[in-house]
Amino acid sequence: MSDIPVFILHGLAYAGLLFLVSAGLTLIFGMLNVLNFAHATLYMLGAYFSYTVVTQMGGQFWMALILCPLMLFIIGALVEWFLLRRVHAYGHVPELLLTFGLAYIITELVKWHWGNYPLAVKVGPVLESTVQIIGITYPVYRIFIFLCAVFVGIMMALILYKTRLGIILRASVNDKEMANALGVNIPLVFTGVFAFGSALSGFAGVVAGPLLSTYPGMAHDILIDAFVVIVVGGFGSLGGAMIASLIIGELHSFGVLLFPKLSMALIYLLMVVVLLIKPSGLFGEKS
Amino acid sequence: MKQKSKSLIIIGVLFLVSALMPIILKKYHLSMLTEIMIFALYAVSYNLLLGYAGLLSFGHAVFFGMGAFMTAIALVNIPGLSLWNAILISLVTTIFTSIILGSLLLRHKGSYFALLTLAFNSLFYAVATKWREVTGGDDGLAIMRPELNLGFTSISMTSLTNFYYLTMIVIGAAIIFCWYFTHTAMGKTVLLMRENEERMKFLGYNINISRLILFTFTGTMAGLAGIFYAFHFKFVSIWAISVDMTTAVLLMVFVGGTKVYWGPILGAFVYIILQNYLSDITARWPLFMGLIFVIMVLYVPGGLSGIITSIWQRFFVKKNHNAGKASTAEVVTS
């Protein structure tokens, strides 16, 4: 089994991607208490924007890495400001349905504009090359994805636990009314978090495009995995999302190696087992 | 008492009208009406979860698809299986599935519950796609409608008219039974649990068991709709168990409105007709579906039935009489 290191690395790359998507999802859930069905659609939008920037406008890949999250940040802010906020008072069901309808609209518009077939994005010579690691030749790009996720994870942890902004965010998660009474502008925090989560998702999309290719089904493909990540890791827990991404990334990778037919079911099986043993997820607080 | 006789009259009139439909309608429209009836039951069962119990499920297609697939699998694998036995096998499987899933999932509420049901829907979809030997995978399963054996005589189900009458009787009875269920003590318990769970606990009701019974009941009804779906189209594809099928019922219920019992039926009616005509005109049907979703959520949270009820109350109900009656009606149905 000399392939094992390769599969571990493959798992790490996918785990990185999963973390980038689910971190935003779990943050939004923890803060706004909204399960954002459109989250993966924004990830897809990020990938398509990057295609436009790199392939159609002849830009560099690093430009897409900066520009696309910015665009998604604006889109996220608009969605929260003009749509989500209006139904917030009516409770969870309308919010869920709204993001659900939004996911449909965006997917269909993407199919309309970019077509229904897979697109490829060039990432430039450095990222396309391979590198020698622990005796095997491995593509740089997958390592790059993992490093991106590590970087984002560390930055998020630093912001959440070491800055004044982090204190405001954690206070708002804990007790919105109290934070509001103490002078925190909760609606602004909500918009900011939603926009930041969307930007993160868009960033994940840009990174995912060259690896998995850009196609209209990519949102649905990662959405369920990201949902499983936040169920297993615990709703609203960033550390949980990190660990669960790693577990599911590796499970995904080794599932393909060991049980090709069952690889999809393995992930759900893990979820069922976690639910039976610890219904709130590995790191979740009691629901 | 007056309320009861009024409902009986409405049911009787609806029955007569539906019974006359095969004479009036062309074959294409009769087929559409059959489809509407099947989806009406599916939507009504979903509304028992969403409207009455306040549980947002994204996995209702599991039961619908389970009913449809079990019917097809049983008919394909057991030669000479009678219609009743096919229904029985599928219903029993659906009931077991609902009990198992319900006991796993009902510990959670709100968004958690929505998410988990979605994950389970995806799991079942994945299984149906991969397990080619049994489900036919992407190719689906084609079946023939068996004869209806009434003991003394058997009726061929190949003609649409005969099948329409069977659907009308069975599905109609199921819809009426669901309505009856909401008026039983059990149905009221579920309603009150949604309003104040803590208080119901203190009053000595077993929340978990009541929820599980409701979940199983709605699952079974969705399964019955799925069985007739399989019979109607004589074909079951993995679409029947996909998340899209859940989305479809969600849209029906939401368009129709969750506040009154007939809302989802109206929703199914509108949805099937819209789908049939819009998909002829445009291939961008999901875009319209998404737009309808967003517009309904933003501007018409009560659904079409909400609009109709408010118009009705405005013009046809006397003002002074209105106040008391509206509030009692709300407690019972909303």
Chai-1 contact restraints between the chains, C-beta under 6 A:
chainA,res_idxA,chainB,res_idxB,connection_type,confidence,min_distance_angstrom,max_distance_angstrom,comment,restraint_id
A,L35,B,S111,contact,1.0,0.0,6.0,A-B,restraint_1
A,L35,B,L115,contact,1.0,0.0,6.0,A-B,restraint_2
A,V87,B,V297,contact,1.0,0.0,6.0,A-B,restraint_3
A,H92,B,G110,contact,1.0,0.0,6.0,A-B,restraint_4
A,H92,B,S111,contact,1.0,0.0,6.0,A-B,restraint_5
A,V93,B,L56,contact,1.0,0.0,6.0,A-B,restraint_6
A,P94,B,V297,contact,1.0,0.0,6.0,A-B,restraint_7
A,L97,B,F293,contact,1.0,0.0,6.0,A-B,restraint_8
A,L97,B,V297,contact,1.0,0.0,6.0,A-B,restraint_9
A,L98,B,V297,contact,1.0,0.0,6.0,A-B,restraint_10
A,G101,B,G290,contact,1.0,0.0,6.0,A-B,restraint_11
A,G101,B,F293,contact,1.0,0.0,6.0,A-B,restraint_12
A,G101,B,V294,contact,1.0,0.0,6.0,A-B,restraint_13
A,Y104,B,P286,contact,1.0,0.0,6.0,A-B,restraint_14
A,Y104,B,M289,contact,1.0,0.0,6.0,A-B,restraint_15
A,Y104,B,G290,contact,1.0,0.0,6.0,A-B,restraint_16
A,I105,B,G290,contact,1.0,0.0,6.0,A-B,restraint_17
A,E108,B,R284,contact,1.0,0.0,6.0,A-B,restraint_18
A,E108,B,P286,contact,1.0,0.0,6.0,A-B,restraint_19
A,E108,B,L287,contact,1.0,0.0,6.0,A-B,restraint_20
A,I224,B,S122,contact,1.0,0.0,6.0,A-B,restraint_21
A,F227,B,L115,contact,1.0,0.0,6.0,A-B,restraint_22
A,F227,B,A119,contact,1.0,0.0,6.0,A-B,restraint_23
A,M264,B,A126,contact,1.0,0.0,6.0,A-B,restraint_24
A,Y268,B,L123,contact,1.0,0.0,6.0,A-B,restraint_25
A,P279,B,R107,contact,1.0,0.0,6.0,A-B,restraint_26
A,S287,B,Y112,contact,1.0,0.0,6.0,A-B,restraint_27
